[in-house]
């Protein structure tokens, strides 16, 4: 999904390091920052970032429990759905 929506020219990474093809977190952080910029988008941007951070943290937790896995799945779904809405893929035809 990140590779589908990320545009190198439009979505500059927050730390200036260009994301590799597998750097989902860096691509989505840049996408969220650009596509949800501005004051009216504060809450949407915070929601997307928080869901991305939680999914990423839980994905890499070596001692994850079933509940951690379930939270990771929910956070991942929230990120996917948010990006789908923001990118226009959920717009009525």
PyMOL Python script that loads the backbone (N, CA, C, O; Angstrom):
from pymol import cmd

cmd.read_pdbstr("""\
ATOM      1  N   UNK A   1       0.820  -1.178   0.000  1.00  0.00           N
ATOM      2  CA  UNK A   1       0.000   0.000   0.000  1.00  0.00           C
ATOM      3  C   UNK A   1       0.867   1.246   0.000  1.00  0.00           C
ATOM      4  O   UNK A   1       0.598   2.195  -0.736  1.00  0.00           O
ATOM      5  N   UNK A   2       1.910   1.245   0.827  1.00  0.00           N
ATOM      6  CA  UNK A   2       2.777   2.419   0.911  1.00  0.00           C
ATOM      7  C   UNK A   2       3.407   2.720  -0.445  1.00  0.00           C
ATOM      8  O   UNK A   2       3.482   3.878  -0.857  1.00  0.00           O
ATOM      9  N   UNK A   3       3.854   1.690  -1.125  1.00  0.00           N
ATOM     10  CA  UNK A   3       4.466   1.888  -2.443  1.00  0.00           C
ATOM     11  C   UNK A   3       3.453   2.410  -3.456  1.00  0.00           C
ATOM     12  O   UNK A   3       3.821   3.110  -4.399  1.00  0.00           O
ATOM     13  N   UNK A   4       2.205   2.079  -3.269  1.00  0.00           N
ATOM     14  CA  UNK A   4       1.158   2.513  -4.193  1.00  0.00           C
ATOM     15  C   UNK A   4       0.851   4.007  -4.051  1.00  0.00           C
ATOM     16  O   UNK A   4       0.617   4.677  -5.057  1.00  0.00           O
ATOM     17  N   UNK A   5       0.846   4.540  -2.836  1.00  0.00           N
ATOM     18  CA  UNK A   5       0.450   5.941  -2.625  1.00  0.00           C
ATOM     19  C   UNK A   5       1.628   6.901  -2.511  1.00  0.00           C
ATOM     20  O   UNK A   5       1.477   8.102  -2.739  1.00  0.00           O
ATOM     21  N   UNK A   6       2.794   6.381  -2.160  1.00  0.00           N
ATOM     22  CA  UNK A   6       3.957   7.249  -1.932  1.00  0.00           C
ATOM     23  C   UNK A   6       4.513   7.771  -3.255  1.00  0.00           C
ATOM     24  O   UNK A   6       4.678   7.010  -4.208  1.00  0.00           O
ATOM     25  N   UNK A   7       4.801   9.066  -3.308  1.00  0.00           N
ATOM     26  CA  UNK A   7       5.410   9.705  -4.467  1.00  0.00           C
ATOM     27  C   UNK A   7       6.660  10.450  -3.986  1.00  0.00           C
ATOM     28  O   UNK A   7       6.565  11.398  -3.207  1.00  0.00           O
ATOM     29  N   UNK A   8       7.820  10.013  -4.455  1.00  0.00           N
ATOM     30  CA  UNK A   8       9.088  10.568  -3.986  1.00  0.00           C
ATOM     31  C   UNK A   8       9.130  12.087  -4.125  1.00  0.00           C
ATOM     32  O   UNK A   8       9.609  12.772  -3.222  1.00  0.00           O
ATOM     33  N   UNK A   9       8.642  12.619  -5.229  1.00  0.00           N
ATOM     34  CA  UNK A   9       8.702  14.061  -5.459  1.00  0.00           C
ATOM     35  C   UNK A   9       7.758  14.842  -4.541  1.00  0.00           C
ATOM     36  O   UNK A   9       8.063  15.971  -4.157  1.00  0.00           O
ATOM     37  N   UNK A  10       6.651  14.267  -4.198  1.00  0.00           N
ATOM     38  CA  UNK A  10       5.634  14.960  -3.392  1.00  0.00           C
ATOM     39  C   UNK A  10       5.784  14.718  -1.895  1.00  0.00           C
ATOM     40  O   UNK A  10       5.547  15.625  -1.097  1.00  0.00           O
ATOM     41  N   UNK A  11       6.166  13.527  -1.512  1.00  0.00           N
ATOM     42  CA  UNK A  11       6.177  13.124  -0.102  1.00  0.00           C
ATOM     43  C   UNK A  11       7.613  12.983   0.399  1.00  0.00           C
ATOM     44  O   UNK A  11       8.176  11.889   0.373  1.00  0.00           O
ATOM     45  N   UNK A  12       8.190  14.059   0.842  1.00  0.00           N
ATOM     46  CA  UNK A  12       9.562  14.038   1.370  1.00  0.00           C
ATOM     47  C   UNK A  12       9.559  13.470   2.787  1.00  0.00           C
ATOM     48  O   UNK A  12       8.700  13.813   3.599  1.00  0.00           O
ATOM     49  N   UNK A  13      10.518  12.608   3.075  1.00  0.00           N
ATOM     50  CA  UNK A  13      10.571  11.987   4.400  1.00  0.00           C
ATOM     51  C   UNK A  13      10.865  13.035   5.465  1.00  0.00           C
ATOM     52  O   UNK A  13      11.495  14.056   5.190  1.00  0.00           O
ATOM     53  N   UNK A  14      10.409  12.774   6.666  1.00  0.00           N
ATOM     54  CA  UNK A  14      10.533  13.740   7.753  1.00  0.00           C
ATOM     55  C   UNK A  14      11.977  13.955   8.168  1.00  0.00           C
ATOM     56  O   UNK A  14      12.335  15.049   8.605  1.00  0.00           O
ATOM     57  N   UNK A  15      12.812  12.934   8.042  1.00  0.00           N
ATOM     58  CA  UNK A  15      14.213  13.042   8.462  1.00  0.00           C
ATOM     59  C   UNK A  15      15.168  13.272   7.305  1.00  0.00           C
ATOM     60  O   UNK A  15      16.383  13.288   7.502  1.00  0.00           O
ATOM     61  N   UNK A  16      14.639  13.449   6.100  1.00  0.00           N
ATOM     62  CA  UNK A  16      15.481  13.725   4.945  1.00  0.00           C
ATOM     63  C   UNK A  16      16.115  12.500   4.304  1.00  0.00           C
ATOM     64  O   UNK A  16      16.798  12.616   3.287  1.00  0.00           O
ATOM     65  N   UNK A  17      15.899  11.343   4.883  1.00  0.00           N
ATOM     66  CA  UNK A  17      16.444  10.104   4.328  1.00  0.00           C
ATOM     67  C   UNK A  17      15.410   9.513   3.385  1.00  0.00           C
ATOM     68  O   UNK A  17      14.305   9.183   3.816  1.00  0.00           O
ATOM     69  N   UNK A  18      15.745   9.372   2.104  1.00  0.00           N
ATOM     70  CA  UNK A  18      14.780   8.786   1.172  1.00  0.00           C
ATOM     71  C   UNK A  18      14.447   7.347   1.575  1.00  0.00           C
ATOM     72  O   UNK A  18      15.354   6.561   1.849  1.00  0.00           O
ATOM     73  N   UNK A  19      13.182   7.001   1.613  1.00  0.00           N
ATOM     74  CA  UNK A  19      12.814   5.639   2.015  1.00  0.00           C
ATOM     75  C   UNK A  19      13.188   4.609   0.952  1.00  0.00           C
ATOM     76  O   UNK A  19      13.086   4.862  -0.248  1.00  0.00           O
ATOM     77  N   UNK A  20      13.617   3.464   1.416  1.00  0.00           N
ATOM     78  CA  UNK A  20      13.856   2.360   0.496  1.00  0.00           C
ATOM     79  C   UNK A  20      12.503   1.787   0.084  1.00  0.00           C
ATOM     80  O   UNK A  20      11.468   2.173   0.629  1.00  0.00           O
ATOM     81  N   UNK A  21      12.513   0.882  -0.861  1.00  0.00           N
ATOM     82  CA  UNK A  21      11.268   0.292  -1.356  1.00  0.00           C
ATOM     83  C   UNK A  21      10.523  -0.481  -0.274  1.00  0.00           C
ATOM     84  O   UNK A  21       9.319  -0.707  -0.392  1.00  0.00           O
ATOM     85  N   UNK A  22      11.228  -0.887   0.780  1.00  0.00           N
ATOM     86  CA  UNK A  22      10.606  -1.658   1.862  1.00  0.00           C
ATOM     87  C   UNK A  22      10.369  -0.840   3.127  1.00  0.00           C
ATOM     88  O   UNK A  22       9.941  -1.398   4.138  1.00  0.00           O
ATOM     89  N   UNK A  23      10.629   0.444   3.102  1.00  0.00           N
ATOM     90  CA  UNK A  23      10.517   1.290   4.289  1.00  0.00           C
ATOM     91  C   UNK A  23       9.107   1.868   4.402  1.00  0.00           C
ATOM     92  O   UNK A  23       8.875   3.053   4.164  1.00  0.00           O
ATOM     93  N   UNK A  24       8.192   1.006   4.767  1.00  0.00           N
ATOM     94  CA  UNK A  24       6.774   1.373   4.836  1.00  0.00           C
ATOM     95  C   UNK A  24       6.542   2.515   5.816  1.00  0.00           C
ATOM     96  O   UNK A  24       5.808   3.454   5.508  1.00  0.00           O
ATOM     97  N   UNK A  25       7.146   2.447   6.970  1.00  0.00           N
ATOM     98  CA  UNK A  25       6.923   3.470   7.996  1.00  0.00           C
ATOM     99  C   UNK A  25       7.332   4.856   7.496  1.00  0.00           C
ATOM    100  O   UNK A  25       6.578   5.818   7.646  1.00  0.00           O
ATOM    101  N   UNK A  26       8.505   4.960   6.913  1.00  0.00           N
ATOM    102  CA  UNK A  26       8.987   6.263   6.438  1.00  0.00           C
ATOM    103  C   UNK A  26       8.106   6.773   5.287  1.00  0.00           C
ATOM    104  O   UNK A  26       7.811   7.966   5.216  1.00  0.00           O
ATOM    105  N   UNK A  27       7.691   5.882   4.397  1.00  0.00           N
ATOM    106  CA  UNK A  27       6.827   6.301   3.284  1.00  0.00           C
ATOM    107  C   UNK A  27       5.477   6.803   3.792  1.00  0.00           C
ATOM    108  O   UNK A  27       4.996   7.853   3.365  1.00  0.00           O
ATOM    109  N   UNK A  28       4.871   6.048   4.703  1.00  0.00           N
ATOM    110  CA  UNK A  28       3.550   6.439   5.187  1.00  0.00           C
ATOM    111  C   UNK A  28       3.605   7.670   6.079  1.00  0.00           C
ATOM    112  O   UNK A  28       2.680   8.482   6.055  1.00  0.00           O
ATOM    113  N   UNK A  29       4.661   7.828   6.862  1.00  0.00           N
ATOM    114  CA  UNK A  29       4.806   9.055   7.655  1.00  0.00           C
ATOM    115  C   UNK A  29       4.845  10.271   6.739  1.00  0.00           C
ATOM    116  O   UNK A  29       4.184  11.273   7.011  1.00  0.00           O
ATOM    117  N   UNK A  30       5.611  10.191   5.661  1.00  0.00           N
ATOM    118  CA  UNK A  30       5.706  11.301   4.714  1.00  0.00           C
ATOM    119  C   UNK A  30       4.355  11.542   4.035  1.00  0.00           C
ATOM    120  O   UNK A  30       3.925  12.684   3.877  1.00  0.00           O
ATOM    121  N   UNK A  31       3.701  10.466   3.640  1.00  0.00           N
ATOM    122  CA  UNK A  31       2.392  10.581   2.986  1.00  0.00           C
ATOM    123  C   UNK A  31       1.385  11.260   3.912  1.00  0.00           C
ATOM    124  O   UNK A  31       0.693  12.193   3.504  1.00  0.00           O
ATOM    125  N   UNK A  32       1.306  10.800   5.134  1.00  0.00           N
ATOM    126  CA  UNK A  32       0.367  11.355   6.110  1.00  0.00           C
ATOM    127  C   UNK A  32       0.660  12.835   6.359  1.00  0.00           C
ATOM    128  O   UNK A  32      -0.263  13.648   6.419  1.00  0.00           O
ATOM    129  N   UNK A  33       1.924  13.183   6.503  1.00  0.00           N
ATOM    130  CA  UNK A  33       2.307  14.569   6.761  1.00  0.00           C
ATOM    131  C   UNK A  33       1.861  15.497   5.642  1.00  0.00           C
ATOM    132  O   UNK A  33       1.354  16.588   5.903  1.00  0.00           O
ATOM    133  N   UNK A  34       2.043  15.074   4.406  1.00  0.00           N
ATOM    134  CA  UNK A  34       1.700  15.917   3.258  1.00  0.00           C
ATOM    135  C   UNK A  34       0.199  15.922   2.995  1.00  0.00           C
ATOM    136  O   UNK A  34      -0.402  16.985   2.837  1.00  0.00           O
ATOM    137  N   UNK A  35      -0.398  14.759   2.948  1.00  0.00           N
ATOM    138  CA  UNK A  35      -1.796  14.662   2.539  1.00  0.00           C
ATOM    139  C   UNK A  35      -2.779  15.089   3.630  1.00  0.00           C
ATOM    140  O   UNK A  35      -3.933  15.401   3.335  1.00  0.00           O
ATOM    141  N   UNK A  36      -2.338  15.105   4.866  1.00  0.00           N
ATOM    142  CA  UNK A  36      -3.195  15.554   5.964  1.00  0.00           C
ATOM    143  C   UNK A  36      -2.591  16.768   6.660  1.00  0.00           C
ATOM    144  O   UNK A  36      -2.647  16.884   7.885  1.00  0.00           O
ATOM    145  N   UNK A  37      -2.021  17.662   5.880  1.00  0.00           N
ATOM    146  CA  UNK A  37      -1.384  18.834   6.476  1.00  0.00           C
ATOM    147  C   UNK A  37      -2.408  19.917   6.805  1.00  0.00           C
ATOM    148  O   UNK A  37      -3.500  19.961   6.239  1.00  0.00           O
ATOM    149  N   UNK A  38      -2.028  20.771   7.719  1.00  0.00           N
ATOM    150  CA  UNK A  38      -2.862  21.912   8.070  1.00  0.00           C
ATOM    151  C   UNK A  38      -3.688  21.686   9.322  1.00  0.00           C
ATOM    152  O   UNK A  38      -3.953  20.554   9.726  1.00  0.00           O
ATOM    153  N   UNK A  39      -4.084  22.793   9.919  1.00  0.00           N
ATOM    154  CA  UNK A  39      -4.847  22.780  11.164  1.00  0.00           C
ATOM    155  C   UNK A  39      -6.126  21.974  11.140  1.00  0.00           C
ATOM    156  O   UNK A  39      -6.387  21.229  12.085  1.00  0.00           O
ATOM    157  N   UNK A  40      -6.941  22.092  10.090  1.00  0.00           N
ATOM    158  CA  UNK A  40      -8.191  21.333  10.073  1.00  0.00           C
ATOM    159  C   UNK A  40      -7.976  19.813  10.039  1.00  0.00           C
ATOM    160  O   UNK A  40      -8.898  19.050  10.327  1.00  0.00           O
ATOM    161  N   UNK A  41      -6.788  19.387   9.695  1.00  0.00           N
ATOM    162  CA  UNK A  41      -6.491  17.956   9.594  1.00  0.00           C
ATOM    163  C   UNK A  41      -5.737  17.415  10.809  1.00  0.00           C
ATOM    164  O   UNK A  41      -5.312  16.260  10.802  1.00  0.00           O
ATOM    165  N   UNK A  42      -5.564  18.226  11.845  1.00  0.00           N
ATOM    166  CA  UNK A  42      -4.769  17.819  13.018  1.00  0.00           C
ATOM    167  C   UNK A  42      -5.206  16.479  13.600  1.00  0.00           C
ATOM    168  O   UNK A  42      -4.377  15.589  13.791  1.00  0.00           O
ATOM    169  N   UNK A  43      -6.468  16.329  13.876  1.00  0.00           N
ATOM    170  CA  UNK A  43      -6.954  15.105  14.510  1.00  0.00           C
ATOM    171  C   UNK A  43      -6.800  13.895  13.588  1.00  0.00           C
ATOM    172  O   UNK A  43      -6.425  12.811  14.034  1.00  0.00           O
ATOM    173  N   UNK A  44      -7.090  14.087  12.309  1.00  0.00           N
ATOM    174  CA  UNK A  44      -6.934  12.983  11.347  1.00  0.00           C
ATOM    175  C   UNK A  44      -5.471  12.569  11.239  1.00  0.00           C
ATOM    176  O   UNK A  44      -5.154  11.380  11.194  1.00  0.00           O
ATOM    177  N   UNK A  45      -4.596  13.547  11.197  1.00  0.00           N
ATOM    178  CA  UNK A  45      -3.157  13.280  11.121  1.00  0.00           C
ATOM    179  C   UNK A  45      -2.681  12.555  12.383  1.00  0.00           C
ATOM    180  O   UNK A  45      -1.927  11.586  12.294  1.00  0.00           O
ATOM    181  N   UNK A  46      -3.116  13.018  13.545  1.00  0.00           N
ATOM    182  CA  UNK A  46      -2.736  12.366  14.808  1.00  0.00           C
ATOM    183  C   UNK A  46      -3.238  10.929  14.854  1.00  0.00           C
ATOM    184  O   UNK A  46      -2.515  10.030  15.282  1.00  0.00           O
ATOM    185  N   UNK A  47      -4.471  10.710  14.415  1.00  0.00           N
ATOM    186  CA  UNK A  47      -5.044   9.363  14.401  1.00  0.00           C
ATOM    187  C   UNK A  47      -4.221   8.448  13.488  1.00  0.00           C
ATOM    188  O   UNK A  47      -3.862   7.337  13.878  1.00  0.00           O
ATOM    189  N   UNK A  48      -3.931   8.912  12.296  1.00  0.00           N
ATOM    190  CA  UNK A  48      -3.176   8.095  11.340  1.00  0.00           C
ATOM    191  C   UNK A  48      -1.776   7.787  11.872  1.00  0.00           C
ATOM    192  O   UNK A  48      -1.313   6.651  11.773  1.00  0.00           O
ATOM    193  N   UNK A  49      -1.111   8.777  12.426  1.00  0.00           N
ATOM    194  CA  UNK A  49       0.233   8.561  12.972  1.00  0.00           C
ATOM    195  C   UNK A  49       0.212   7.612  14.169  1.00  0.00           C
ATOM    196  O   UNK A  49       1.067   6.734  14.288  1.00  0.00           O
ATOM    197  N   UNK A  50      -0.767   7.793  15.050  1.00  0.00           N
ATOM    198  CA  UNK A  50      -0.847   6.924  16.229  1.00  0.00           C
ATOM    199  C   UNK A  50      -1.106   5.478  15.818  1.00  0.00           C
ATOM    200  O   UNK A  50      -0.489   4.561  16.360  1.00  0.00           O
ATOM    201  N   UNK A  51      -2.007   5.269  14.871  1.00  0.00           N
ATOM    202  CA  UNK A  51      -2.288   3.905  14.404  1.00  0.00           C
ATOM    203  C   UNK A  51      -1.057   3.301  13.742  1.00  0.00           C
ATOM    204  O   UNK A  51      -0.753   2.128  13.958  1.00  0.00           O
ATOM    205  N   UNK A  52      -0.345   4.087  12.938  1.00  0.00           N
ATOM    206  CA  UNK A  52       0.879   3.610  12.287  1.00  0.00           C
ATOM    207  C   UNK A  52       1.942   3.267  13.321  1.00  0.00           C
ATOM    208  O   UNK A  52       2.585   2.222  13.228  1.00  0.00           O
ATOM    209  N   UNK A  53       2.129   4.136  14.300  1.00  0.00           N
ATOM    210  CA  UNK A  53       3.136   3.885  15.344  1.00  0.00           C
ATOM    211  C   UNK A  53       2.807   2.631  16.145  1.00  0.00           C
ATOM    212  O   UNK A  53       3.694   1.830  16.437  1.00  0.00           O
ATOM    213  N   UNK A  54       1.528   2.457  16.505  1.00  0.00           N
ATOM    214  CA  UNK A  54       1.139   1.285  17.278  1.00  0.00           C
ATOM    215  C   UNK A  54       1.328   0.009  16.460  1.00  0.00           C
ATOM    216  O   UNK A  54       1.883  -0.968  16.963  1.00  0.00           O
ATOM    217  N   UNK A  55       0.883   0.007  15.231  1.00  0.00           N
ATOM    218  CA  UNK A  55       1.046  -1.181  14.385  1.00  0.00           C
ATOM    219  C   UNK A  55       2.525  -1.526  14.220  1.00  0.00           C
ATOM    220  O   UNK A  55       2.905  -2.695  14.296  1.00  0.00           O
ATOM    221  N   UNK A  56       3.349  -0.520  13.997  1.00  0.00           N
ATOM    222  CA  UNK A  56       4.776  -0.757  13.815  1.00  0.00           C
ATOM    223  C   UNK A  56       5.428  -1.290  15.090  1.00  0.00           C
ATOM    224  O   UNK A  56       6.231  -2.222  15.038  1.00  0.00           O
ATOM    225  N   UNK A  57       5.086  -0.706  16.214  1.00  0.00           N
ATOM    226  CA  UNK A  57       5.678  -1.146  17.486  1.00  0.00           C
ATOM    227  C   UNK A  57       5.265  -2.574  17.825  1.00  0.00           C
ATOM    228  O   UNK A  57       6.099  -3.386  18.226  1.00  0.00           O
ATOM    229  N   UNK A  58       3.994  -2.875  17.665  1.00  0.00           N
ATOM    230  CA  UNK A  58       3.517  -4.219  17.998  1.00  0.00           C
ATOM    231  C   UNK A  58       4.044  -5.260  17.026  1.00  0.00           C
ATOM    232  O   UNK A  58       4.297  -6.399  17.420  1.00  0.00           O
ATOM    233  N   UNK A  59       4.211  -4.893  15.775  1.00  0.00           N
ATOM    234  CA  UNK A  59       4.740  -5.813  14.773  1.00  0.00           C
ATOM    235  C   UNK A  59       6.142  -6.281  15.146  1.00  0.00           C
ATOM    236  O   UNK A  59       6.507  -7.427  14.885  1.00  0.00           O
ATOM    237  N   UNK A  60       6.917  -5.407  15.748  1.00  0.00           N
ATOM    238  CA  UNK A  60       8.305  -5.722  16.076  1.00  0.00           C
ATOM    239  C   UNK A  60       8.508  -6.201  17.513  1.00  0.00           C
ATOM    240  O   UNK A  60       9.641  -6.445  17.927  1.00  0.00           O
ATOM    241  N   UNK A  61       7.433  -6.335  18.268  1.00  0.00           N
ATOM    242  CA  UNK A  61       7.535  -6.777  19.662  1.00  0.00           C
ATOM    243  C   UNK A  61       7.754  -8.294  19.697  1.00  0.00           C
ATOM    244  O   UNK A  61       6.883  -9.062  19.289  1.00  0.00           O
ATOM    245  N   UNK A  62       8.892  -8.705  20.175  1.00  0.00           N
ATOM    246  CA  UNK A  62       9.241 -10.121  20.189  1.00  0.00           C
ATOM    247  C   UNK A  62       8.471 -10.914  21.245  1.00  0.00           C
ATOM    248  O   UNK A  62       8.370 -12.137  21.147  1.00  0.00           O
ATOM    249  N   UNK A  63       7.939 -10.240  22.234  1.00  0.00           N
ATOM    250  CA  UNK A  63       7.191 -10.920  23.299  1.00  0.00           C
ATOM    251  C   UNK A  63       5.689 -10.701  23.154  1.00  0.00           C
ATOM    252  O   UNK A  63       4.959 -10.723  24.145  1.00  0.00           O
ATOM    253  N   UNK A  64       5.232 -10.494  21.942  1.00  0.00           N
ATOM    254  CA  UNK A  64       3.826 -10.152  21.712  1.00  0.00           C
ATOM    255  C   UNK A  64       2.891 -11.283  22.142  1.00  0.00           C
ATOM    256  O   UNK A  64       3.160 -12.467  21.934  1.00  0.00           O
ATOM    257  N   UNK A  65       1.811 -10.873  22.734  1.00  0.00           N
ATOM    258  CA  UNK A  65       0.759 -11.811  23.139  1.00  0.00           C
ATOM    259  C   UNK A  65      -0.332 -11.833  22.071  1.00  0.00           C
ATOM    260  O   UNK A  65      -0.256 -11.111  21.077  1.00  0.00           O
ATOM    261  N   UNK A  66      -1.330 -12.658  22.284  1.00  0.00           N
ATOM    262  CA  UNK A  66      -2.477 -12.683  21.383  1.00  0.00           C
ATOM    263  C   UNK A  66      -3.124 -11.305  21.312  1.00  0.00           C
ATOM    264  O   UNK A  66      -3.474 -10.837  20.229  1.00  0.00           O
ATOM    265  N   UNK A  67      -3.282 -10.661  22.451  1.00  0.00           N
ATOM    266  CA  UNK A  67      -3.909  -9.333  22.470  1.00  0.00           C
ATOM    267  C   UNK A  67      -3.072  -8.309  21.713  1.00  0.00           C
ATOM    268  O   UNK A  67      -3.614  -7.443  21.026  1.00  0.00           O
ATOM    269  N   UNK A  68      -1.753  -8.410  21.840  1.00  0.00           N
ATOM    270  CA  UNK A  68      -0.883  -7.517  21.071  1.00  0.00           C
ATOM    271  C   UNK A  68      -1.101  -7.732  19.571  1.00  0.00           C
ATOM    272  O   UNK A  68      -1.186  -6.773  18.804  1.00  0.00           O
ATOM    273  N   UNK A  69      -1.190  -8.997  19.165  1.00  0.00           N
ATOM    274  CA  UNK A  69      -1.419  -9.315  17.759  1.00  0.00           C
ATOM    275  C   UNK A  69      -2.764  -8.766  17.288  1.00  0.00           C
ATOM    276  O   UNK A  69      -2.870  -8.233  16.183  1.00  0.00           O
ATOM    277  N   UNK A  70      -3.788  -8.897  18.128  1.00  0.00           N
ATOM    278  CA  UNK A  70      -5.109  -8.383  17.777  1.00  0.00           C
ATOM    279  C   UNK A  70      -5.083  -6.860  17.657  1.00  0.00           C
ATOM    280  O   UNK A  70      -5.679  -6.300  16.737  1.00  0.00           O
ATOM    281  N   UNK A  71      -4.397  -6.190  18.579  1.00  0.00           N
ATOM    282  CA  UNK A  71      -4.259  -4.727  18.489  1.00  0.00           C
ATOM    283  C   UNK A  71      -3.478  -4.321  17.252  1.00  0.00           C
ATOM    284  O   UNK A  71      -3.794  -3.315  16.617  1.00  0.00           O
ATOM    285  N   UNK A  72      -2.463  -5.096  16.910  1.00  0.00           N
ATOM    286  CA  UNK A  72      -1.673  -4.816  15.711  1.00  0.00           C
ATOM    287  C   UNK A  72      -2.558  -4.910  14.468  1.00  0.00           C
ATOM    288  O   UNK A  72      -2.477  -4.064  13.577  1.00  0.00           O
ATOM    289  N   UNK A  73      -3.395  -5.935  14.414  1.00  0.00           N
ATOM    290  CA  UNK A  73      -4.300  -6.092  13.276  1.00  0.00           C
ATOM    291  C   UNK A  73      -5.278  -4.923  13.189  1.00  0.00           C
ATOM    292  O   UNK A  73      -5.537  -4.410  12.100  1.00  0.00           O
ATOM    293  N   UNK A  74      -5.816  -4.504  14.320  1.00  0.00           N
ATOM    294  CA  UNK A  74      -6.754  -3.370  14.333  1.00  0.00           C
ATOM    295  C   UNK A  74      -6.062  -2.076  13.897  1.00  0.00           C
ATOM    296  O   UNK A  74      -6.618  -1.301  13.118  1.00  0.00           O
ATOM    297  N   UNK A  75      -4.861  -1.851  14.399  1.00  0.00           N
ATOM    298  CA  UNK A  75      -4.115  -0.645  14.031  1.00  0.00           C
ATOM    299  C   UNK A  75      -3.762  -0.651  12.553  1.00  0.00           C
ATOM    300  O   UNK A  75      -3.846   0.378  11.881  1.00  0.00           O
ATOM    301  N   UNK A  76      -3.369  -1.809  12.051  1.00  0.00           N
ATOM    302  CA  UNK A  76      -3.046  -1.928  10.627  1.00  0.00           C
ATOM    303  C   UNK A  76      -4.277  -1.636   9.774  1.00  0.00           C
ATOM    304  O   UNK A  76      -4.189  -0.931   8.769  1.00  0.00           O
ATOM    305  N   UNK A  77      -5.410  -2.173  10.172  1.00  0.00           N
ATOM    306  CA  UNK A  77      -6.655  -1.907   9.432  1.00  0.00           C
ATOM    307  C   UNK A  77      -6.995  -0.423   9.454  1.00  0.00           C
ATOM    308  O   UNK A  77      -7.453   0.124   8.450  1.00  0.00           O
ATOM    309  N   UNK A  78      -6.774   0.230  10.588  1.00  0.00           N
ATOM    310  CA  UNK A  78      -7.045   1.667  10.681  1.00  0.00           C
ATOM    311  C   UNK A  78      -6.145   2.452   9.730  1.00  0.00           C
ATOM    312  O   UNK A  78      -6.601   3.389   9.074  1.00  0.00           O
ATOM    313  N   UNK A  79      -4.877   2.074   9.654  1.00  0.00           N
ATOM    314  CA  UNK A  79      -3.953   2.760   8.737  1.00  0.00           C
ATOM    315  C   UNK A  79      -4.394   2.525   7.299  1.00  0.00           C
ATOM    316  O   UNK A  79      -4.475   3.472   6.516  1.00  0.00           O
ATOM    317  N   UNK A  80      -4.676   1.292   6.945  1.00  0.00           N
ATOM    318  CA  UNK A  80      -5.086   0.970   5.572  1.00  0.00           C
ATOM    319  C   UNK A  80      -6.356   1.732   5.203  1.00  0.00           C
ATOM    320  O   UNK A  80      -6.428   2.323   4.126  1.00  0.00           O
ATOM    321  N   UNK A  81      -7.344   1.726   6.070  1.00  0.00           N
ATOM    322  CA  UNK A  81      -8.598   2.414   5.780  1.00  0.00           C
ATOM    323  C   UNK A  81      -8.422   3.924   5.698  1.00  0.00           C
ATOM    324  O   UNK A  81      -9.016   4.571   4.836  1.00  0.00           O
ATOM    325  N   UNK A  82      -7.614   4.489   6.584  1.00  0.00           N
ATOM    326  CA  UNK A  82      -7.356   5.933   6.549  1.00  0.00           C
ATOM    327  C   UNK A  82      -6.683   6.333   5.242  1.00  0.00           C
ATOM    328  O   UNK A  82      -7.089   7.303   4.602  1.00  0.00           O
ATOM    329  N   UNK A  83      -5.664   5.594   4.850  1.00  0.00           N
ATOM    330  CA  UNK A  83      -4.953   5.909   3.605  1.00  0.00           C
ATOM    331  C   UNK A  83      -5.884   5.727   2.404  1.00  0.00           C
ATOM    332  O   UNK A  83      -5.838   6.520   1.464  1.00  0.00           O
ATOM    333  N   UNK A  84      -6.719   4.700   2.427  1.00  0.00           N
ATOM    334  CA  UNK A  84      -7.665   4.489   1.325  1.00  0.00           C
ATOM    335  C   UNK A  84      -8.637   5.656   1.200  1.00  0.00           C
ATOM    336  O   UNK A  84      -8.963   6.072   0.088  1.00  0.00           O
ATOM    337  N   UNK A  85      -9.094   6.178   2.308  1.00  0.00           N
ATOM    338  CA  UNK A  85     -10.006   7.329   2.291  1.00  0.00           C
ATOM    339  C   UNK A  85      -9.286   8.574   1.798  1.00  0.00           C
ATOM    340  O   UNK A  85      -9.779   9.267   0.908  1.00  0.00           O
ATOM    341  N   UNK A  86      -8.117   8.861   2.373  1.00  0.00           N
ATOM    342  CA  UNK A  86      -7.372  10.067   2.022  1.00  0.00           C
ATOM    343  C   UNK A  86      -6.943  10.047   0.554  1.00  0.00           C
ATOM    344  O   UNK A  86      -6.930  11.091  -0.098  1.00  0.00           O
ATOM    345  N   UNK A  87      -6.598   8.890   0.040  1.00  0.00           N
ATOM    346  CA  UNK A  87      -6.121   8.787  -1.337  1.00  0.00           C
ATOM    347  C   UNK A  87      -7.262   8.809  -2.358  1.00  0.00           C
ATOM    348  O   UNK A  87      -7.014   8.855  -3.562  1.00  0.00           O
ATOM    349  N   UNK A  88      -8.501   8.778  -1.886  1.00  0.00           N
ATOM    350  CA  UNK A  88      -9.646   8.830  -2.785  1.00  0.00           C
ATOM    351  C   UNK A  88     -10.136   7.485  -3.261  1.00  0.00           C
ATOM    352  O   UNK A  88     -11.066   7.414  -4.064  1.00  0.00           O
ATOM    353  N   UNK A  89      -9.531   6.417  -2.782  1.00  0.00           N
ATOM    354  CA  UNK A  89      -9.920   5.088  -3.229  1.00  0.00           C
ATOM    355  C   UNK A  89     -11.271   4.634  -2.670  1.00  0.00           C
ATOM    356  O   UNK A  89     -11.813   3.621  -3.114  1.00  0.00           O
ATOM    357  N   UNK A  90     -11.809   5.362  -1.716  1.00  0.00           N
ATOM    358  CA  UNK A  90     -13.131   5.042  -1.163  1.00  0.00           C
ATOM    359  C   UNK A  90     -14.206   6.004  -1.632  1.00  0.00           C
ATOM    360  O   UNK A  90     -15.357   5.916  -1.205  1.00  0.00           O
ATOM    361  N   UNK A  91     -13.829   6.925  -2.513  1.00  0.00           N
ATOM    362  CA  UNK A  91     -14.810   7.889  -3.010  1.00  0.00           C
ATOM    363  C   UNK A  91     -15.892   7.176  -3.833  1.00  0.00           C
ATOM    364  O   UNK A  91     -15.605   6.179  -4.496  1.00  0.00           O
ATOM    365  N   UNK A  92     -17.120   7.674  -3.794  1.00  0.00           N
ATOM    366  CA  UNK A  92     -18.164   7.086  -4.637  1.00  0.00           C
ATOM    367  C   UNK A  92     -17.796   7.263  -6.102  1.00  0.00           C
ATOM    368  O   UNK A  92     -17.182   8.259  -6.486  1.00  0.00           O
ATOM    369  N   UNK A  93     -18.167   6.317  -6.887  1.00  0.00           N
ATOM    370  CA  UNK A  93     -17.864   6.372  -8.339  1.00  0.00           C
ATOM    371  C   UNK A  93     -18.803   7.289  -9.050  1.00  0.00           C
ATOM    372  O   UNK A  93     -18.700   7.458 -10.265  1.00  0.00           O
TER     373      UNK A  93
END
""", "prot")
cmd.dss("prot")
cmd.show_as("cartoon", "prot")
cmd.util.cbc("prot")
cmd.orient("prot")
